[in-house]
Amino acid sequence: MAWLILVLSGSLEAVWAAALHRTTQASGRRRIAPAVVFLISVLASTGGLAVAMQSIPTGTAYAVWVGVGVVLTSAYAMIAKVEPATRGRILLLGGIVACVAGLKLVV
């Protein structure tokens, strides 16, 4: 159960990063809805990490949380055309996925 909570919390990390990206308009004004999504998802994400760390070693839990978050955030950025989807970038993100899966196997 702790692993499921950890992966969901990592997914919420991508949600809050995307919401943070959307909080400011081109005119410089702040948007309220993305700011609320940011606050709720960052609290749920770190809360889930704290719960998962009760059963999973701290270093492993943090690495998985960040790994899931960075891969999903990067995927979002590539789909939204904020970052280019180059072969090298996709290959390196695949390496992160492999390393995160490897951490699950050795714990």
TILUM-581977 format. One record per atom (N, C-alpha, C): residue number from 1; atom name; x, y, z. Coordinates in nm, 4 decimals, decimal comma. Each point is the difference from the previous one (the first is absolute). Layout:
N
NUM  CA  X  Y  Z
...
This chain:
107
1  N  0,0817  -0,1200  0,0000
1  CA  -0,0817  0,1200  0,0000
1  C  0,0859  0,1262  0,0000
2  N  0,1140  -0,0064  0,0730
2  CA  0,0880  0,1169  0,0065
2  C  0,0548  0,0360  -0,1376
3  N  0,0291  -0,1005  -0,0825
3  CA  0,0518  0,0264  -0,1340
3  C  -0,1046  0,0672  -0,0876
4  N  -0,1240  -0,0421  0,0126
4  CA  -0,1076  0,0629  -0,0766
4  C  -0,0161  0,1460  0,0414
5  N  0,0011  0,0249  0,1299
5  CA  -0,0095  0,1370  0,0509
5  C  0,1172  0,0830  -0,0518
6  N  0,1188  -0,0601  -0,0014
6  CA  0,1189  0,0717  -0,0464
6  C  -0,0103  0,0373  -0,1475
7  N  -0,0436  -0,0937  -0,0832
7  CA  -0,0133  0,0290  -0,1435
7  C  -0,1087  0,1046  -0,0247
8  N  -0,1114  -0,0098  0,0716
8  CA  -0,1053  0,1010  -0,0146
8  C  0,0487  0,1371  0,0468
9  N  0,0789  0,0022  0,1066
9  CA  0,0554  0,1264  0,0495
9  C  0,0978  0,0592  -0,1004
10  N  0,0792  -0,0850  -0,0635
10  CA  0,0894  0,0475  -0,1059
10  C  -0,0777  0,0557  -0,1176
11  N  -0,1127  -0,0631  -0,0300
11  CA  -0,0859  0,0499  -0,1081
11  C  -0,0560  0,1377  0,0347
12  N  -0,0345  0,0182  0,1258
12  CA  -0,0493  0,1311  0,0431
12  C  0,1096  0,1060  -0,0075
13  N  0,1244  -0,0420  0,0094
13  CA  0,1099  0,0949  -0,0169
13  C  -0,0048  0,0598  -0,1409
14  N  -0,0307  -0,0840  -0,0982
14  CA  -0,0135  0,0499  -0,1372
14  C  -0,1201  0,0937  -0,0121
15  N  -0,1071  -0,0305  0,0733
15  CA  -0,1188  0,0867  -0,0028
15  C  0,0345  0,1381  0,0551
16  N  0,0674  0,0039  0,1148
16  CA  0,0289  0,1323  0,0561
16  C  0,1008  0,0764  -0,0833
17  N  0,0936  -0,0702  -0,0644
17  CA  0,0951  0,0695  -0,0869
17  C  -0,0710  0,0605  -0,1215
18  N  -0,0923  -0,0757  -0,0582
18  CA  -0,0760  0,0516  -0,1144
18  C  -0,0897  0,1160  0,0426
19  N  -0,0622  -0,0123  0,1162
19  CA  -0,0858  0,1084  0,0496
19  C  0,0829  0,1254  0,0281
20  N  0,1177  -0,0183  0,0541
20  CA  0,0874  0,1143  0,0272
20  C  0,0372  0,0708  -0,1302
21  N  0,0226  -0,0778  -0,1038
21  CA  0,0309  0,0574  -0,1311
21  C  -0,1162  0,0838  -0,0533
22  N  -0,1217  -0,0371  0,0350
22  CA  -0,1192  0,0675  -0,0526
22  C  -0,0515  0,1122  0,0902
23  N  0,0657  0,0266  0,1119
23  CA  -0,0529  0,1015  0,0923
23  C  0,0162  0,1425  -0,0500
24  N  0,0958  0,0246  -0,0880
24  CA  0,0226  0,1360  -0,0471
24  C  -0,0373  0,0120  -0,1468
25  N  -0,0796  0,0985  -0,0320
25  CA  -0,0380  0,0276  -0,1384
25  C  0,1112  0,0780  -0,0685
26  N  -0,0086  0,0086  -0,1313
26  CA  0,0996  0,0765  -0,0761
26  C  0,0030  0,1464  0,0439
27  N  -0,1135  0,0518  0,0458
27  CA  -0,0069  0,1392  0,0447
27  C  0,0619  0,0205  0,1374
28  N  0,0381  -0,1090  0,0664
28  CA  0,0590  0,0107  0,1327
28  C  -0,1003  -0,0166  0,1125
29  N  -0,1283  -0,0071  -0,0328
29  CA  -0,1036  -0,0178  0,1033
29  C  -0,0020  -0,1450  0,0465
30  N  -0,0375  -0,0191  0,1234
30  CA  -0,0085  -0,1343  0,0588
30  C  -0,1365  -0,0608  -0,0263
31  N  -0,0025  -0,1295  -0,0259
31  CA  -0,1242  -0,0740  -0,0157
31  C  -0,0286  -0,0720  0,1310
32  N  -0,1237  0,0060  0,0447
32  CA  -0,0374  -0,0578  0,1289
32  C  -0,0142  -0,1514  -0,0065
33  N  -0,0701  -0,0529  -0,1001
33  CA  -0,0263  -0,1446  -0,0057
33  C  0,1288  -0,0821  -0,0023
34  N  0,0982  0,0304  -0,0859
34  CA  0,1236  -0,0781  0,0042
34  C  0,0743  0,0144  0,1329
35  N  -0,0109  0,1170  0,0631
35  CA  0,0649  0,0197  0,1296
35  C  -0,0628  -0,0900  0,1060
36  N  -0,1309  -0,0149  -0,0040
36  CA  -0,0693  -0,0884  0,0948
36  C  0,0386  -0,1453  -0,0270
37  N  0,0023  -0,0385  -0,1278
37  CA  0,0421  -0,1363  -0,0363
37  C  0,1428  -0,0238  0,0476
38  N  0,0864  0,0982  -0,0176
38  CA  0,1384  -0,0107  0,0468
38  C  0,0047  -0,0265  0,1501
39  N  -0,0686  0,0816  0,0767
39  CA  0,0050  -0,0138  0,1458
39  C  -0,0531  -0,1350  0,0479
40  N  -0,1119  -0,0414  -0,0541
40  CA  -0,0592  -0,1276  0,0412
40  C  0,0901  -0,1166  -0,0394
41  N  0,0503  0,0025  -0,1240
41  CA  0,0806  -0,1135  -0,0459
41  C  0,1373  -0,0049  0,0674
42  N  0,0595  0,1147  0,0314
42  CA  0,1301  -0,0030  0,0674
42  C  -0,0161  -0,0534  0,1427
43  N  -0,1081  0,0356  0,0662
43  CA  -0,0243  -0,0527  0,1350
43  C  -0,0279  -0,1501  -0,0035
44  N  -0,0820  -0,0445  -0,0937
44  CA  -0,0300  -0,1428  -0,0115
44  C  0,1238  -0,0789  -0,0415
45  N  0,0800  0,0562  -0,0890
45  CA  0,1195  -0,0679  -0,0475
45  C  0,1017  -0,0207  0,1126
46  N  0,0300  0,1056  0,0725
46  CA  0,0971  -0,0137  0,1091
46  C  -0,0572  -0,0808  0,1155
47  N  -0,1292  0,0098  0,0223
47  CA  -0,0633  -0,0828  0,1028
47  C  0,0079  -0,1477  -0,0337
48  N  -0,0246  -0,0334  -0,1258
48  CA  0,0117  -0,1391  -0,0431
48  C  0,1424  -0,0500  0,0111
49  N  0,0966  0,0852  -0,0328
49  CA  0,1405  -0,0373  0,0166
49  C  0,0300  -0,0308  0,1458
50  N  -0,0500  0,0826  0,0902
50  CA  0,0229  -0,0219  0,1431
50  C  -0,0594  -0,1325  0,0459
51  N  -0,1185  -0,0323  -0,0487
51  CA  -0,0640  -0,1275  0,0368
51  C  0,0812  -0,1169  -0,0543
52  N  0,0426  0,0082  -0,1253
52  CA  0,0762  -0,1086  -0,0624
52  C  0,1339  -0,0211  0,0692
53  N  0,0599  0,1076  0,0485
53  CA  0,1309  -0,0102  0,0643
53  C  -0,0058  -0,0709  0,1349
54  N  -0,1184  -0,0265  0,0499
54  CA  -0,0115  -0,0782  0,1225
54  C  0,0309  -0,1468  -0,0250
55  N  -0,0142  -0,0462  -0,1260
55  CA  0,0233  -0,1398  -0,0344
55  C  0,1147  -0,0213  -0,0973
56  N  0,0371  0,1033  -0,0736
56  CA  0,1040  -0,0092  -0,1020
56  C  0,1177  0,0853  0,0471
57  N  0,1229  -0,0499  -0,0180
57  CA  0,1157  0,0804  0,0412
57  C  -0,0022  0,1402  -0,0613
58  N  0,0426  0,0979  0,0769
58  CA  -0,0094  0,1398  -0,0377
58  C  0,0632  0,0305  -0,1364
59  N  0,1231  -0,0427  -0,0200
59  CA  0,0685  0,0288  -0,1257
59  C  -0,0704  -0,0611  -0,1197
60  N  -0,0462  -0,1229  0,0164
60  CA  -0,0715  -0,0680  -0,1074
60  C  -0,1318  0,0688  -0,0288
61  N  -0,0745  0,0307  0,1044
61  CA  -0,1301  0,0647  -0,0178
61  C  0,0158  0,1351  -0,0690
62  N  0,0975  0,0772  0,0430
62  CA  0,0190  0,1321  -0,0595
62  C  0,0422  -0,0117  -0,1460
63  N  0,0906  -0,0923  -0,0301
63  CA  0,0454  -0,0178  -0,1385
63  C  -0,1151  -0,0430  -0,0910
64  N  -0,0851  -0,0892  0,0479
64  CA  -0,1140  -0,0446  -0,0804
64  C  -0,0984  0,1148  -0,0186
65  N  -0,0290  0,0727  0,1063
65  CA  -0,0931  0,1138  -0,0054
65  C  0,0470  0,1036  -0,1019
66  N  0,1269  0,0358  0,0076
66  CA  0,0551  0,0988  -0,0932
66  C  0,0047  -0,0571  -0,1416
67  N  0,0386  -0,1268  -0,0124
67  CA  0,0082  -0,0624  -0,1323
67  C  -0,1338  -0,0039  -0,0708
68  N  -0,1032  -0,0420  0,0716
68  CA  -0,1346  -0,0021  -0,0589
68  C  -0,0413  0,1417  -0,0371
69  N  0,0246  0,0935  0,0888
69  CA  -0,0375  0,1389  -0,0260
69  C  0,0718  0,0596  -0,1193
70  N  0,1300  -0,0227  -0,0118
70  CA  0,0758  0,0597  -0,1097
70  C  -0,0378  -0,0624  -0,1336
71  N  -0,0230  -0,1299  -0,0031
71  CA  -0,0375  -0,0640  -0,1260
71  C  -0,1379  0,0493  -0,0455
72  N  -0,0961  0,0044  0,0910
72  CA  -0,1342  0,0455  -0,0384
72  C  -0,0027  0,1490  -0,0327
73  N  0,0763  0,0798  0,0737
73  CA  0,0059  0,1432  -0,0286
73  C  0,0634  0,0242  -0,1369
74  N  0,1065  -0,0716  -0,0296
74  CA  0,0650  0,0140  -0,1303
74  C  -0,0909  -0,0473  -0,1125
75  N  -0,0715  -0,1098  0,0231
75  CA  -0,0946  -0,0487  -0,1014
75  C  -0,1077  0,1047  -0,0261
76  N  -0,0530  0,0587  0,1060
76  CA  -0,0994  0,1067  -0,0156
76  C  0,0573  0,1154  -0,0817
77  N  0,1234  0,0413  0,0332
77  CA  0,0617  0,1129  -0,0693
77  C  0,0218  -0,0308  -0,1481
78  N  0,0330  -0,1245  -0,0315
78  CA  0,0187  -0,0368  -0,1404
78  C  -0,1333  -0,0058  -0,0739
79  N  -0,1021  -0,0530  0,0649
79  CA  -0,1327  -0,0065  -0,0624
79  C  -0,0567  0,1404  -0,0212
80  N  0,0236  0,0890  0,0978
80  CA  -0,0494  0,1380  -0,0090
80  C  0,0888  0,0872  -0,0890
81  N  0,1044  -0,0576  -0,0567
81  CA  0,0924  0,0710  -0,0898
81  C  0,0783  0,1108  0,0707
82  N  0,0193  -0,0143  0,1319
82  CA  0,0804  0,0952  0,0749
82  C  0,1475  -0,0375  -0,0132
83  N  0,0279  -0,1303  -0,0110
83  CA  0,1356  -0,0520  -0,0195
83  C  0,0000  -0,0889  -0,1237
84  N  0,1126  -0,0072  -0,0686
84  CA  0,0046  -0,0885  -0,1164
84  C  0,0069  -0,1473  0,0417
85  N  -0,0631  -0,0850  -0,0777
85  CA  0,0016  -0,1443  0,0262
85  C  0,1089  -0,0638  -0,0857
86  N  0,1239  0,0204  0,0391
86  CA  0,1116  -0,0554  -0,0761
86  C  0,0245  -0,1449  0,0386
87  N  0,0691  -0,0727  -0,0891
87  CA  0,0321  -0,1400  0,0301
87  C  0,0851  -0,0114  0,1249
88  N  0,0961  0,0892  0,0135
88  CA  0,0877  -0,0027  0,1165
88  C  -0,0760  0,0211  0,1303
89  N  -0,0908  0,0963  -0,0009
89  CA  -0,0804  0,0286  0,1194
89  C  -0,0859  -0,1208  0,0379
90  N  -0,0639  -0,0595  -0,0991
90  CA  -0,0859  -0,1165  0,0257
90  C  0,0835  -0,1175  0,0493
91  N  0,1183  -0,0209  -0,0575
91  CA  0,0886  -0,1076  0,0433
91  C  0,0437  0,0196  0,1446
92  N  0,0376  0,1207  0,0351
92  CA  0,0438  0,0284  0,1368
92  C  -0,1146  -0,0132  0,1002
93  N  -0,1204  0,0423  -0,0375
93  CA  -0,1155  -0,0190  0,0878
93  C  -0,0290  -0,1487  0,0179
94  N  0,0187  -0,0778  -0,1064
94  CA  -0,0141  -0,1454  0,0114
94  C  0,1010  -0,0579  0,0985
95  N  0,1188  0,0578  0,0028
95  CA  0,1007  -0,0421  0,0978
95  C  -0,0440  0,0273  0,1426
96  N  -0,0651  0,1135  0,0203
96  CA  -0,0519  0,0313  0,1338
96  C  -0,1060  -0,1020  0,0395
97  N  -0,0892  -0,0332  -0,0930
97  CA  -0,1036  -0,1000  0,0274
97  C  0,0649  -0,1333  0,0372
98  N  0,1026  -0,0402  -0,0736
98  CA  0,0684  -0,1265  0,0291
98  C  0,0646  0,0031  0,1386
99  N  0,0614  0,1125  0,0352
99  CA  0,0627  0,0108  0,1309
99  C  -0,1032  -0,0035  0,1132
100  N  -0,1131  0,0671  -0,0189
100  CA  -0,1067  -0,0012  0,1014
100  C  -0,0534  -0,1412  0,0171
101  N  -0,0228  -0,0707  -0,1121
101  CA  -0,0461  -0,1384  0,0085
101  C  0,1049  -0,0863  0,0682
102  N  0,1271  0,0256  -0,0269
102  CA  0,1076  -0,0746  0,0654
102  C  0,0015  0,0207  0,1499
103  N  -0,0310  0,1215  0,0458
103  CA  -0,0050  0,0245  0,1443
103  C  -0,1094  -0,0833  0,0655
104  N  -0,1115  -0,0174  -0,0683
104  CA  -0,1082  -0,0838  0,0536
104  C  0,0470  -0,1438  0,0125
105  N  0,0782  -0,0454  -0,0967
105  CA  0,0446  -0,1399  -0,0004
105  C  0,1017  -0,0307  0,1087
106  N  0,0820  0,0975  0,0385
106  CA  0,1055  -0,0274  0,0977
106  C  -0,0404  0,0295  0,1438
107  N  -0,1162  0,0574  0,0221
107  CA  -0,0439  0,0300  0,1377
107  C  -0,0717  -0,1187  0,0586
